Structures are given as structure tokens and as C-alpha cells.
């Protein structure tokens, strides 16, 4: 029995029954991550869903790549118009360090 793992929504492809965009799984797959490693990064997904997403990507590579490239262009255009405050990265890093420091 065939099962759909990916669905098209208004703003892109998503894994069925989740809020995880296909882009996230594809990026990790392109970086050489194993399905098991990808699964550990997205605990709401089953290993079957990760394999299904990768299979969908490989079968629709041109369409997914085009969709991802279009989304990246929109994100870049937004960043050009609305740049992040220069000290944002420093503030986030400081907050991350503080959250990892044991509290008495």
C-alpha cells in the first residue's frame, strides 16, 4: 500500500501530519546526514517519514530544488530590506551560554 509522506501547502512542501518543512530534511540530507541522524534532529518524525521525505525528494528533485531556491531568494530579499540588528548574534550567544550555566 502506498503512503504519502509529503504534501504541498500554500508556502511549500511539508511532511504529512507535521509542521516540518521538507526543506529542513533535504538540507540535512544534502549535507550527508543519515536518515537516522535526521530523525534524531526531528523527534516528532518517524524514521519511516524521514525515508519517505528523502524518497519524495529524489523523485521530485528538480521541483523541490526550484521551490527551495525560490524560497531562499524571498528570504534573502527580506533580509536585505530588514537586516538583523548588528548585536543580535552576540545577544543570542550570551543568552545561550547563560541558559547552559547551572543555576545555584
NORBELWO-V47235 format. One record per backbone hydrogen bond with DSSP energy under -0.5 kcal/mol. NH is the residue of the N-H (numbers start at 0). CO is the residue of the C=O. Records with the same first field share a line. If there is no record, write none. Layout:
# NORBELWO-V47235
NH: CO ; CO
This chain:
# NORBELWO-V47235
6: 13
8: 6 ; 11
11: 8
13: 6
14: 19
15: 4
17: 14
20: 18
21: 12
23: 20
24: 20
25: 21
26: 22
27: 23
28: 24
29: 25
30: 26
31: 28
32: 27
37: 33
38: 34
39: 35
40: 36 ; 37
41: 37 ; 38
44: 41
49: 45
50: 46
51: 47
52: 48
53: 49
54: 50
55: 51
56: 52
57: 53
58: 54
59: 55 ; 56
60: 57
63: 59
64: 60
65: 61
66: 62
67: 63
68: 64
69: 65
70: 66
71: 67
72: 68
73: 69
74: 70
75: 71
76: 72
77: 73
78: 74
79: 75
80: 76
81: 77
87: 84
90: 86
91: 87
92: 88
93: 89
94: 90
95: 91
96: 92
97: 93
98: 94
99: 95
100: 96 ; 97
